[in-house]
Amino acid sequence: MSFLAELWDYLKTRKKYWMAPVLVIMLLIGALIVLQGTAVAPFIYTLF
């Protein structure tokens, strides 16, 4: 969790707020890739 705190401090200090949505989308895509190998996969397919 300290990594996320440091990342947020970096974004706040450098005024790079535009990077926040990019990181969130990357995290969501990564979560979808991980969850497709589990029992949650049939529910993910219904979203698309």
N, CA, C, O and CB atoms as a CASP TS submission, in Angstrom:
PFRMAT TS
TARGET T0000
AUTHOR 0000-0000-0000
METHOD Language model
MODEL 1
PARENT N/A
ATOM      1  N   MET     1       0.825  -1.198   0.000  1.00  0.00           N
ATOM      2  CA  MET     1       0.000   0.000   0.000  1.00  0.00           C
ATOM      3  C   MET     1       0.865   1.257   0.000  1.00  0.00           C
ATOM      4  O   MET     1       0.411   2.315  -0.434  1.00  0.00           O
ATOM      5  CB  MET     1      -0.936   0.001   1.208  1.00  0.00           C
ATOM      6  N   SER     2       2.088   1.159   0.474  1.00  0.00           N
ATOM      7  CA  SER     2       2.940   2.338   0.480  1.00  0.00           C
ATOM      8  C   SER     2       3.289   2.765  -0.950  1.00  0.00           C
ATOM      9  O   SER     2       3.531   3.942  -1.215  1.00  0.00           O
ATOM     10  CB  SER     2       4.219   2.067   1.284  1.00  0.00           C
ATOM     11  N   PHE     3       3.312   1.786  -1.867  1.00  0.00           N
ATOM     12  CA  PHE     3       3.570   2.109  -3.271  1.00  0.00           C
ATOM     13  C   PHE     3       2.478   3.023  -3.815  1.00  0.00           C
ATOM     14  O   PHE     3       2.761   3.993  -4.518  1.00  0.00           O
ATOM     15  CB  PHE     3       3.662   0.822  -4.118  1.00  0.00           C
ATOM     16  N   LEU     4       1.226   2.708  -3.483  1.00  0.00           N
ATOM     17  CA  LEU     4       0.123   3.541  -3.951  1.00  0.00           C
ATOM     18  C   LEU     4       0.181   4.938  -3.334  1.00  0.00           C
ATOM     19  O   LEU     4      -0.128   5.925  -4.002  1.00  0.00           O
ATOM     20  CB  LEU     4      -1.216   2.879  -3.624  1.00  0.00           C
ATOM     21  N   ALA     5       0.572   5.023  -2.080  1.00  0.00           N
ATOM     22  CA  ALA     5       0.693   6.329  -1.425  1.00  0.00           C
ATOM     23  C   ALA     5       1.808   7.150  -2.081  1.00  0.00           C
ATOM     24  O   ALA     5       1.648   8.346  -2.323  1.00  0.00           O
ATOM     25  CB  ALA     5       0.973   6.155   0.093  1.00  0.00           C
ATOM     26  N   GLU     6       2.928   6.499  -2.362  1.00  0.00           N
ATOM     27  CA  GLU     6       4.020   7.211  -3.025  1.00  0.00           C
ATOM     28  C   GLU     6       3.633   7.629  -4.440  1.00  0.00           C
ATOM     29  O   GLU     6       3.984   8.721  -4.886  1.00  0.00           O
ATOM     30  CB  GLU     6       5.276   6.340  -3.062  1.00  0.00           C
ATOM     31  N   LEU     7       2.923   6.772  -5.136  1.00  0.00           N
ATOM     32  CA  LEU     7       2.473   7.114  -6.484  1.00  0.00           C
ATOM     33  C   LEU     7       1.523   8.306  -6.451  1.00  0.00           C
ATOM     34  O   LEU     7       1.634   9.212  -7.276  1.00  0.00           O
ATOM     35  CB  LEU     7       1.788   5.910  -7.145  1.00  0.00           C
ATOM     36  N   TRP     8       0.597   8.308  -5.509  1.00  0.00           N
ATOM     37  CA  TRP     8      -0.332   9.431  -5.387  1.00  0.00           C
ATOM     38  C   TRP     8       0.412  10.725  -5.041  1.00  0.00           C
ATOM     39  O   TRP     8       0.105  11.787  -5.583  1.00  0.00           O
ATOM     40  CB  TRP     8      -1.397   9.128  -4.319  1.00  0.00           C
ATOM     41  N   ASP     9       1.388  10.631  -4.136  1.00  0.00           N
ATOM     42  CA  ASP     9       2.188  11.820  -3.794  1.00  0.00           C
ATOM     43  C   ASP     9       2.942  12.346  -5.011  1.00  0.00           C
ATOM     44  O   ASP     9       3.043  13.556  -5.207  1.00  0.00           O
ATOM     45  CB  ASP     9       3.181  11.494  -2.665  1.00  0.00           C
ATOM     46  N   TYR    10       3.471  11.433  -5.828  1.00  0.00           N
ATOM     47  CA  TYR    10       4.174  11.847  -7.042  1.00  0.00           C
ATOM     48  C   TYR    10       3.225  12.566  -7.994  1.00  0.00           C
ATOM     49  O   TYR    10       3.552  13.627  -8.526  1.00  0.00           O
ATOM     50  CB  TYR    10       4.809  10.633  -7.739  1.00  0.00           C
ATOM     51  N   LEU    11       2.044  11.978  -8.207  1.00  0.00           N
ATOM     52  CA  LEU    11       1.075  12.600  -9.110  1.00  0.00           C
ATOM     53  C   LEU    11       0.650  13.971  -8.591  1.00  0.00           C
ATOM     54  O   LEU    11       0.487  14.913  -9.367  1.00  0.00           O
ATOM     55  CB  LEU    11      -0.155  11.696  -9.284  1.00  0.00           C
ATOM     56  N   LYS    12       0.472  14.075  -7.283  1.00  0.00           N
ATOM     57  CA  LYS    12       0.030  15.336  -6.692  1.00  0.00           C
ATOM     58  C   LYS    12       1.131  16.386  -6.753  1.00  0.00           C
ATOM     59  O   LYS    12       0.863  17.549  -7.053  1.00  0.00           O
ATOM     60  CB  LYS    12      -0.410  15.122  -5.244  1.00  0.00           C
ATOM     61  N   THR    13       2.363  15.985  -6.470  1.00  0.00           N
ATOM     62  CA  THR    13       3.481  16.928  -6.453  1.00  0.00           C
ATOM     63  C   THR    13       3.805  17.437  -7.849  1.00  0.00           C
ATOM     64  O   THR    13       4.033  18.631  -8.045  1.00  0.00           O
ATOM     65  CB  THR    13       4.712  16.277  -5.842  1.00  0.00           C
ATOM     66  N   ARG    14       3.825  16.541  -8.805  1.00  0.00           N
ATOM     67  CA  ARG    14       4.190  16.897 -10.179  1.00  0.00           C
ATOM     68  C   ARG    14       3.011  17.418 -10.996  1.00  0.00           C
ATOM     69  O   ARG    14       3.170  17.761 -12.168  1.00  0.00           O
ATOM     70  CB  ARG    14       4.787  15.700 -10.874  1.00  0.00           C
ATOM     71  N   LYS    15       1.827  17.479 -10.383  1.00  0.00           N
ATOM     72  CA  LYS    15       0.603  17.956 -11.046  1.00  0.00           C
ATOM     73  C   LYS    15       0.294  17.136 -12.306  1.00  0.00           C
ATOM     74  O   LYS    15      -0.043  17.691 -13.352  1.00  0.00           O
ATOM     75  CB  LYS    15       0.743  19.451 -11.412  1.00  0.00           C
ATOM     76  N   LYS    16       0.412  15.830 -12.190  1.00  0.00           N
ATOM     77  CA  LYS    16       0.120  14.934 -13.302  1.00  0.00           C
ATOM     78  C   LYS    16      -1.190  14.190 -13.035  1.00  0.00           C
ATOM     79  O   LYS    16      -1.235  12.960 -13.023  1.00  0.00           O
ATOM     80  CB  LYS    16       1.285  13.931 -13.520  1.00  0.00           C
ATOM     81  N   TYR    17      -2.243  14.960 -12.822  1.00  0.00           N
ATOM     82  CA  TYR    17      -3.539  14.369 -12.527  1.00  0.00           C
ATOM     83  C   TYR    17      -4.119  13.617 -13.725  1.00  0.00           C
ATOM     84  O   TYR    17      -4.986  12.759 -13.560  1.00  0.00           O
ATOM     85  CB  TYR    17      -4.502  15.444 -12.080  1.00  0.00           C
ATOM     86  N   TRP    18      -3.648  13.935 -14.915  1.00  0.00           N
ATOM     87  CA  TRP    18      -4.155  13.268 -16.105  1.00  0.00           C
ATOM     88  C   TRP    18      -3.738  11.804 -16.144  1.00  0.00           C
ATOM     89  O   TRP    18      -4.329  11.017 -16.884  1.00  0.00           O
ATOM     90  CB  TRP    18      -3.669  13.982 -17.355  1.00  0.00           C
ATOM     91  N   MET    19      -2.728  11.424 -15.360  1.00  0.00           N
ATOM     92  CA  MET    19      -2.277  10.038 -15.351  1.00  0.00           C
ATOM     93  C   MET    19      -3.186   9.134 -14.522  1.00  0.00           C
ATOM     94  O   MET    19      -3.169   7.917 -14.705  1.00  0.00           O
ATOM     95  CB  MET    19      -0.865   9.964 -14.821  1.00  0.00           C
ATOM     96  N   ALA    20      -3.966   9.697 -13.627  1.00  0.00           N
ATOM     97  CA  ALA    20      -4.812   8.898 -12.746  1.00  0.00           C
ATOM     98  C   ALA    20      -5.813   8.041 -13.529  1.00  0.00           C
ATOM     99  O   ALA    20      -5.908   6.847 -13.244  1.00  0.00           O
ATOM    100  CB  ALA    20      -5.555   9.809 -11.779  1.00  0.00           C
ATOM    101  N   PRO    21      -6.570   8.581 -14.504  1.00  0.00           N
ATOM    102  CA  PRO    21      -7.490   7.721 -15.251  1.00  0.00           C
ATOM    103  C   PRO    21      -6.767   6.630 -16.043  1.00  0.00           C
ATOM    104  O   PRO    21      -7.285   5.522 -16.187  1.00  0.00           O
ATOM    105  CB  PRO    21      -8.326   8.562 -16.193  1.00  0.00           C
ATOM    106  N   VAL    22      -5.590   6.934 -16.551  1.00  0.00           N
ATOM    107  CA  VAL    22      -4.821   5.937 -17.301  1.00  0.00           C
ATOM    108  C   VAL    22      -4.451   4.775 -16.386  1.00  0.00           C
ATOM    109  O   VAL    22      -4.571   3.613 -16.775  1.00  0.00           O
ATOM    110  CB  VAL    22      -3.546   6.571 -17.916  1.00  0.00           C
ATOM    111  N   LEU    23      -4.004   5.083 -15.178  1.00  0.00           N
ATOM    112  CA  LEU    23      -3.630   4.039 -14.230  1.00  0.00           C
ATOM    113  C   LEU    23      -4.832   3.221 -13.798  1.00  0.00           C
ATOM    114  O   LEU    23      -4.731   2.003 -13.649  1.00  0.00           O
ATOM    115  CB  LEU    23      -2.958   4.645 -13.016  1.00  0.00           C
ATOM    116  N   VAL    24      -5.967   3.874 -13.595  1.00  0.00           N
ATOM    117  CA  VAL    24      -7.178   3.154 -13.189  1.00  0.00           C
ATOM    118  C   VAL    24      -7.615   2.192 -14.289  1.00  0.00           C
ATOM    119  O   VAL    24      -7.972   1.049 -14.003  1.00  0.00           O
ATOM    120  CB  VAL    24      -8.318   4.144 -12.859  1.00  0.00           C
ATOM    121  N   ILE    25      -7.593   2.639 -15.539  1.00  0.00           N
ATOM    122  CA  ILE    25      -7.984   1.769 -16.649  1.00  0.00           C
ATOM    123  C   ILE    25      -7.015   0.598 -16.781  1.00  0.00           C
ATOM    124  O   ILE    25      -7.434  -0.529 -17.043  1.00  0.00           O
ATOM    125  CB  ILE    25      -8.039   2.564 -17.967  1.00  0.00           C
ATOM    126  N   MET    26      -5.722   0.863 -16.600  1.00  0.00           N
ATOM    127  CA  MET    26      -4.746  -0.222 -16.664  1.00  0.00           C
ATOM    128  C   MET    26      -4.986  -1.241 -15.552  1.00  0.00           C
ATOM    129  O   MET    26      -4.860  -2.444 -15.782  1.00  0.00           O
ATOM    130  CB  MET    26      -3.321   0.335 -16.571  1.00  0.00           C
ATOM    131  N   LEU    27      -5.327  -0.780 -14.360  1.00  0.00           N
ATOM    132  CA  LEU    27      -5.623  -1.692 -13.261  1.00  0.00           C
ATOM    133  C   LEU    27      -6.879  -2.516 -13.535  1.00  0.00           C
ATOM    134  O   LEU    27      -6.922  -3.706 -13.221  1.00  0.00           O
ATOM    135  CB  LEU    27      -5.787  -0.913 -11.963  1.00  0.00           C
ATOM    136  N   LEU    28      -7.901  -1.890 -14.119  1.00  0.00           N
ATOM    137  CA  LEU    28      -9.127  -2.623 -14.443  1.00  0.00           C
ATOM    138  C   LEU    28      -8.882  -3.681 -15.503  1.00  0.00           C
ATOM    139  O   LEU    28      -9.399  -4.793 -15.395  1.00  0.00           O
ATOM    140  CB  LEU    28     -10.208  -1.663 -14.915  1.00  0.00           C
ATOM    141  N   ILE    29      -8.112  -3.358 -16.514  1.00  0.00           N
ATOM    142  CA  ILE    29      -7.793  -4.338 -17.557  1.00  0.00           C
ATOM    143  C   ILE    29      -6.979  -5.483 -16.965  1.00  0.00           C
ATOM    144  O   ILE    29      -7.214  -6.645 -17.296  1.00  0.00           O
ATOM    145  CB  ILE    29      -7.019  -3.670 -18.722  1.00  0.00           C
ATOM    146  N   GLY    30      -6.032  -5.169 -16.100  1.00  0.00           N
ATOM    147  CA  GLY    30      -5.251  -6.212 -15.437  1.00  0.00           C
ATOM    148  C   GLY    30      -6.120  -7.108 -14.579  1.00  0.00           C
ATOM    149  O   GLY    30      -5.926  -8.324 -14.555  1.00  0.00           O
ATOM    150  N   ALA    31      -7.078  -6.520 -13.871  1.00  0.00           N
ATOM    151  CA  ALA    31      -7.989  -7.320 -13.049  1.00  0.00           C
ATOM    152  C   ALA    31      -8.852  -8.225 -13.919  1.00  0.00           C
ATOM    153  O   ALA    31      -9.108  -9.372 -13.552  1.00  0.00           O
ATOM    154  CB  ALA    31      -8.878  -6.409 -12.190  1.00  0.00           C
ATOM    155  N   LEU    32      -9.305  -7.726 -15.069  1.00  0.00           N
ATOM    156  CA  LEU    32     -10.095  -8.566 -15.972  1.00  0.00           C
ATOM    157  C   LEU    32      -9.284  -9.753 -16.483  1.00  0.00           C
ATOM    158  O   LEU    32      -9.802 -10.865 -16.593  1.00  0.00           O
ATOM    159  CB  LEU    32     -10.606  -7.740 -17.152  1.00  0.00           C
ATOM    160  N   ILE    33      -8.027  -9.517 -16.790  1.00  0.00           N
ATOM    161  CA  ILE    33      -7.174 -10.603 -17.274  1.00  0.00           C
ATOM    162  C   ILE    33      -6.983 -11.651 -16.184  1.00  0.00           C
ATOM    163  O   ILE    33      -7.020 -12.849 -16.464  1.00  0.00           O
ATOM    164  CB  ILE    33      -5.808 -10.059 -17.737  1.00  0.00           C
ATOM    165  N   VAL    34      -6.783 -11.214 -14.959  1.00  0.00           N
ATOM    166  CA  VAL    34      -6.591 -12.156 -13.858  1.00  0.00           C
ATOM    167  C   VAL    34      -7.877 -12.910 -13.564  1.00  0.00           C
ATOM    168  O   VAL    34      -7.847 -14.116 -13.316  1.00  0.00           O
ATOM    169  CB  VAL    34      -6.109 -11.426 -12.602  1.00  0.00           C
ATOM    170  N   LEU    35      -9.003 -12.213 -13.588  1.00  0.00           N
ATOM    171  CA  LEU    35     -10.272 -12.845 -13.223  1.00  0.00           C
ATOM    172  C   LEU    35     -10.803 -13.784 -14.296  1.00  0.00           C
ATOM    173  O   LEU    35     -11.674 -14.604 -14.007  1.00  0.00           O
ATOM    174  CB  LEU    35     -11.300 -11.791 -12.934  1.00  0.00           C
ATOM    175  N   GLN    36     -10.308 -13.691 -15.516  1.00  0.00           N
ATOM    176  CA  GLN    36     -10.798 -14.585 -16.552  1.00  0.00           C
ATOM    177  C   GLN    36     -10.363 -16.019 -16.310  1.00  0.00           C
ATOM    178  O   GLN    36     -10.957 -16.938 -16.875  1.00  0.00           O
ATOM    179  CB  GLN    36     -10.320 -14.124 -17.906  1.00  0.00           C
ATOM    180  N   GLY    37      -9.361 -16.235 -15.502  1.00  0.00           N
ATOM    181  CA  GLY    37      -8.913 -17.579 -15.195  1.00  0.00           C
ATOM    182  C   GLY    37      -9.618 -18.172 -13.991  1.00  0.00           C
ATOM    183  O   GLY    37      -9.287 -19.281 -13.570  1.00  0.00           O
ATOM    184  N   THR    38     -10.582 -17.459 -13.428  1.00  0.00           N
ATOM    185  CA  THR    38     -11.257 -17.938 -12.221  1.00  0.00           C
ATOM    186  C   THR    38     -12.720 -18.223 -12.516  1.00  0.00           C
ATOM    187  O   THR    38     -13.149 -18.190 -13.669  1.00  0.00           O
ATOM    188  CB  THR    38     -11.133 -16.912 -11.080  1.00  0.00           C
ATOM    189  N   ALA    39     -13.470 -18.499 -11.482  1.00  0.00           N
ATOM    190  CA  ALA    39     -14.892 -18.801 -11.623  1.00  0.00           C
ATOM    191  C   ALA    39     -15.712 -17.558 -11.948  1.00  0.00           C
ATOM    192  O   ALA    39     -16.909 -17.665 -12.215  1.00  0.00           O
ATOM    193  CB  ALA    39     -15.415 -19.441 -10.353  1.00  0.00           C
ATOM    194  N   VAL    40     -15.097 -16.397 -11.931  1.00  0.00           N
ATOM    195  CA  VAL    40     -15.807 -15.148 -12.225  1.00  0.00           C
ATOM    196  C   VAL    40     -15.921 -14.942 -13.733  1.00  0.00           C
ATOM    197  O   VAL    40     -16.701 -14.100 -14.180  1.00  0.00           O
ATOM    198  CB  VAL    40     -15.088 -13.946 -11.575  1.00  0.00           C
ATOM    199  N   ALA    41     -15.168 -15.684 -14.511  1.00  0.00           N
ATOM    200  CA  ALA    41     -15.108 -15.480 -15.959  1.00  0.00           C
ATOM    201  C   ALA    41     -16.474 -15.495 -16.646  1.00  0.00           C
ATOM    202  O   ALA    41     -16.716 -14.636 -17.493  1.00  0.00           O
ATOM    203  CB  ALA    41     -14.240 -16.533 -16.572  1.00  0.00           C
ATOM    204  N   PRO    42     -17.376 -16.418 -16.329  1.00  0.00           N
ATOM    205  CA  PRO    42     -18.683 -16.368 -17.032  1.00  0.00           C
ATOM    206  C   PRO    42     -19.444 -15.063 -16.811  1.00  0.00           C
ATOM    207  O   PRO    42     -20.193 -14.625 -17.685  1.00  0.00           O
ATOM    208  CB  PRO    42     -19.555 -17.524 -16.579  1.00  0.00           C
ATOM    209  N   PHE    43     -19.258 -14.449 -15.661  1.00  0.00           N
ATOM    210  CA  PHE    43     -19.952 -13.191 -15.386  1.00  0.00           C
ATOM    211  C   PHE    43     -19.302 -12.028 -16.131  1.00  0.00           C
ATOM    212  O   PHE    43     -19.986 -11.072 -16.497  1.00  0.00           O
ATOM    213  CB  PHE    43     -19.964 -12.909 -13.882  1.00  0.00           C
ATOM    214  N   ILE    44     -17.991 -12.097 -16.359  1.00  0.00           N
ATOM    215  CA  ILE    44     -17.298 -11.055 -17.095  1.00  0.00           C
ATOM    216  C   ILE    44     -17.726 -11.077 -18.554  1.00  0.00           C
ATOM    217  O   ILE    44     -17.894 -10.023 -19.167  1.00  0.00           O
ATOM    218  CB  ILE    44     -15.777 -11.225 -16.976  1.00  0.00           C
ATOM    219  N   TYR    45     -17.906 -12.279 -19.118  1.00  0.00           N
ATOM    220  CA  TYR    45     -18.274 -12.387 -20.526  1.00  0.00           C
ATOM    221  C   TYR    45     -19.639 -11.762 -20.799  1.00  0.00           C
ATOM    222  O   TYR    45     -19.888 -11.277 -21.902  1.00  0.00           O
ATOM    223  CB  TYR    45     -18.275 -13.846 -20.959  1.00  0.00           C
ATOM    224  N   THR    46     -20.527 -11.772 -19.797  1.00  0.00           N
ATOM    225  CA  THR    46     -21.843 -11.174 -20.004  1.00  0.00           C
ATOM    226  C   THR    46     -21.765  -9.654 -20.088  1.00  0.00           C
ATOM    227  O   THR    46     -22.683  -9.023 -20.613  1.00  0.00           O
ATOM    228  CB  THR    46     -22.786 -11.582 -18.883  1.00  0.00           C
ATOM    229  N   LEU    47     -20.698  -9.058 -19.586  1.00  0.00           N
ATOM    230  CA  LEU    47     -20.559  -7.606 -19.648  1.00  0.00           C
ATOM    231  C   LEU    47     -20.230  -7.142 -21.071  1.00  0.00           C
ATOM    232  O   LEU    47     -20.547  -6.014 -21.447  1.00  0.00           O
ATOM    233  CB  LEU    47     -19.470  -7.135 -18.674  1.00  0.00           C
ATOM    234  N   PHE    48     -19.606  -7.998 -21.845  1.00  0.00           N
ATOM    235  CA  PHE    48     -19.214  -7.631 -23.191  1.00  0.00           C
ATOM    236  C   PHE    48     -20.110  -8.304 -24.182  1.00  0.00           C
ATOM    237  O   PHE    48     -19.943  -8.122 -25.388  1.00  0.00           O
ATOM    238  CB  PHE    48     -17.769  -7.987 -23.457  1.00  0.00           C
TER
END
